[in-house]
């Protein structure tokens, strides 16, 4: 698997695959094949894909730990940026198709409906993560500060899951929410296990200096 992931074509292929949902939604909108309520289909579709890409991004480290797929790390940045891309499309679709791009209406709606407030908060937390996803930003921040900042992705995941839960709660549709929640628990558990092992792993003994002991 690592050999395939290191292939020069891996990134271009992943890029095209990540664009397929956008192409399908755009094509459906242009061809008027999104059903009786195309606006809702676009809002829901972009939101669903933002969630899926966020979970895929979070799965990179657990998959590396479980299966030794170290080369997955070179694809994580692209998955994270596509998460942000679909999240922006989701919010833009809502602001345009549901609120007519009226800023005062959008702000009132955010303040009135908690699930939109939480979703907007998740997008705002993602902004600095997307803005610092490049090598120049890593060098400017320093590795440790960059890692600390990007741990906020776990907060984004919790906010996104809460947004999805509250959105589905009105219609009592909890099946998909339960699946996403269970997957997130597994991914968080894998990271906590890795952190625990690293923290409690016995340190190797330093060899004695020559002539001592």
C-alpha positions as CSV (number, residue, x, y, z in Angstrom):
1,X,0.0,0.0,0.0
2,X,2.8,2.4,0.8
3,X,4.3,1.9,-2.6
4,X,1.0,2.8,-4.3
5,X,0.5,5.8,-2.0
6,X,4.0,7.1,-2.9
7,X,3.4,6.7,-6.7
8,X,3.6,10.1,-8.5
9,X,0.0,9.7,-9.7
10,X,-1.4,9.2,-6.2
11,X,-2.0,12.9,-5.5
12,X,-3.5,13.8,-9.0
13,X,-5.8,10.8,-8.7
14,X,-6.9,11.7,-5.2
15,X,-7.5,15.3,-6.4
16,X,-9.8,14.2,-9.2
17,X,-11.6,11.8,-6.9
18,X,-12.2,14.6,-4.3
19,X,-13.7,16.8,-7.1
20,X,-16.2,14.1,-8.2
21,X,-18.9,15.0,-5.6
22,X,-18.7,18.7,-6.6
23,X,-18.9,17.8,-10.3
24,X,-22.0,15.5,-9.6
25,X,-23.7,18.2,-7.6
26,X,-22.9,20.9,-10.1
27,X,-24.0,18.7,-13.0
28,X,-27.2,17.9,-11.2
29,X,-28.0,21.5,-10.6
30,X,-27.3,22.5,-14.2
31,X,-29.4,19.5,-15.5
32,X,-32.1,20.1,-12.9
33,X,-31.9,16.5,-11.7
34,X,-31.6,17.2,-8.0
35,X,-35.2,16.5,-7.2
36,X,-38.1,18.6,-6.2
37,X,-36.0,20.8,-3.9
38,X,-32.6,21.4,-5.6
39,X,-31.6,24.1,-3.1
40,X,-32.0,21.7,-0.2
41,X,-30.2,19.0,-2.1
42,X,-27.2,21.3,-2.7
43,X,-27.1,22.4,0.9
44,X,-27.4,18.9,2.3
45,X,-25.1,17.4,-0.3
46,X,-22.2,19.8,0.3
47,X,-22.6,19.4,4.0
48,X,-22.6,15.6,3.8
49,X,-19.4,15.7,1.8
50,X,-17.7,18.2,4.2
51,X,-18.4,15.7,7.0
52,X,-17.1,12.7,5.0
53,X,-13.9,14.5,4.1
54,X,-13.4,15.6,7.7
55,X,-13.7,12.0,8.9
56,X,-11.3,10.8,6.2
57,X,-8.8,13.4,7.3
58,X,-9.1,12.3,10.9
59,X,-8.7,8.7,9.8
60,X,-5.2,9.2,8.3
61,X,-3.3,8.9,11.6
62,X,-5.2,5.8,12.9
63,X,-4.8,4.0,9.6
64,X,-1.1,4.8,9.7
65,X,-0.9,3.4,13.3
66,X,-3.0,0.3,12.6
67,X,-1.6,-0.8,9.2
68,X,1.7,1.0,8.8
69,X,0.5,3.1,5.9
70,X,3.0,5.9,6.6
71,X,2.7,7.3,3.1
72,X,-0.9,8.3,3.8
73,X,0.5,11.4,5.6
74,X,1.4,13.0,2.3
75,X,-2.3,13.0,1.3
76,X,-3.7,14.3,4.6
77,X,-3.3,18.0,3.7
78,X,-5.3,17.6,0.5
79,X,-8.1,15.8,2.3
80,X,-8.1,18.6,4.9
81,X,-8.3,21.3,2.3
82,X,-11.1,19.5,0.5
83,X,-12.9,19.4,3.8
84,X,-12.7,23.1,4.0
85,X,-13.7,23.5,0.3
86,X,-16.9,21.5,0.8
87,X,-17.6,23.3,4.1
88,X,-17.4,26.7,2.4
89,X,-19.6,25.4,-0.4
90,X,-22.1,24.2,2.3
91,X,-22.2,27.6,4.0
92,X,-22.3,29.5,0.7
93,X,-25.2,27.3,-0.5
94,X,-27.1,28.0,2.7
95,X,-26.4,31.8,2.6
96,X,-27.3,32.1,-1.1
97,X,-30.1,29.6,-1.7
98,X,-31.7,29.8,1.8
99,X,-31.1,33.4,2.8
100,X,-30.6,35.2,-0.5
101,X,-27.1,36.4,0.6
102,X,-28.8,39.0,2.9
103,X,-26.3,39.5,5.7
104,X,-28.9,40.7,8.2
105,X,-31.1,37.7,7.6
106,X,-28.1,35.3,7.8
107,X,-27.0,36.8,11.1
108,X,-30.5,36.6,12.6
109,X,-30.8,33.0,11.5
110,X,-27.4,32.1,13.0
111,X,-28.4,33.7,16.3
112,X,-31.9,32.1,16.3
113,X,-31.0,28.5,15.3
114,X,-28.4,26.7,17.4
115,X,-27.5,24.1,14.8
116,X,-26.5,26.8,12.3
117,X,-24.6,28.7,15.0
118,X,-22.6,25.6,15.8
119,X,-22.0,24.8,12.1
120,X,-20.8,28.4,11.5
121,X,-18.5,28.1,14.5
122,X,-17.0,24.9,13.0
123,X,-16.3,26.7,9.8
124,X,-14.7,29.7,11.5
125,X,-12.4,27.4,13.5
126,X,-11.4,25.8,10.2
127,X,-10.3,29.1,8.7
128,X,-6.9,29.3,10.4
129,X,-6.3,25.6,9.9
130,X,-6.8,26.0,6.1
131,X,-4.8,29.2,6.0
132,X,-1.8,27.5,7.7
133,X,-1.9,24.2,5.7
134,X,1.1,25.2,3.6
135,X,4.9,24.6,4.2
136,X,5.6,28.3,4.5
137,X,3.1,28.6,7.4
138,X,4.6,25.5,9.1
139,X,8.1,27.2,8.9
140,X,6.7,30.5,10.1
141,X,4.8,29.0,13.1
142,X,7.4,26.4,14.0
143,X,6.5,22.7,14.2
144,X,5.3,22.6,17.7
145,X,3.0,25.6,17.5
146,X,1.7,24.4,14.2
147,X,0.8,21.0,15.6
148,X,-0.9,22.7,18.6
149,X,-3.0,24.9,16.3
150,X,-4.0,22.0,14.1
151,X,-5.2,19.9,17.0
152,X,-8.3,22.2,16.8
153,X,-9.5,19.9,14.1
154,X,-10.9,17.6,16.8
155,X,-12.9,20.5,18.1
156,X,-14.1,21.1,14.5
157,X,-15.2,17.4,14.4
158,X,-17.2,17.7,17.6
159,X,-18.9,20.9,16.4
160,X,-19.7,19.4,13.1
161,X,-21.2,16.3,14.7
162,X,-23.3,18.5,17.0
163,X,-24.4,20.5,14.0
164,X,-25.5,17.3,12.2
165,X,-27.2,15.9,15.3
166,X,-29.3,19.1,15.9
167,X,-30.1,19.4,12.2
168,X,-31.5,15.8,12.1
169,X,-33.1,16.0,15.5
170,X,-36.1,17.9,14.1
171,X,-37.1,14.9,12.0
172,X,-35.9,12.3,14.5
173,X,-33.4,10.9,12.0
174,X,-30.5,9.6,14.1
175,X,-29.2,6.7,12.1
176,X,-26.5,8.5,10.1
177,X,-25.6,10.6,13.2
178,X,-25.0,7.4,15.2
179,X,-22.7,6.1,12.5
180,X,-20.7,9.3,12.4
181,X,-20.6,9.4,16.1
182,X,-19.4,5.8,16.4
183,X,-16.7,6.4,13.8
184,X,-15.5,9.5,15.6
185,X,-15.3,7.6,18.9
186,X,-13.1,5.0,17.2
187,X,-10.8,7.6,15.7
188,X,-10.5,9.5,18.9
189,X,-9.9,6.3,20.8
190,X,-7.0,5.4,18.4
191,X,-5.4,8.8,19.0
192,X,-5.8,8.6,22.8
193,X,-4.3,5.1,22.8
194,X,-1.3,6.3,20.8
195,X,-0.8,9.2,23.1
196,X,-1.1,6.9,26.2
197,X,1.5,4.5,24.8
198,X,3.9,7.3,23.9
199,X,3.5,8.9,27.4
200,X,4.0,5.6,29.3
201,X,6.6,3.9,27.0
202,X,9.8,3.2,29.0
203,X,12.6,5.3,27.8
204,X,15.7,3.5,26.5
205,X,18.6,3.5,28.9
206,X,21.5,5.7,27.9
207,X,24.8,3.7,27.6
208,X,27.4,4.4,30.2
209,X,30.2,6.7,29.3
210,X,33.6,5.0,28.5
211,X,35.7,4.4,31.6
212,X,32.7,4.6,34.0
213,X,30.5,2.0,35.7
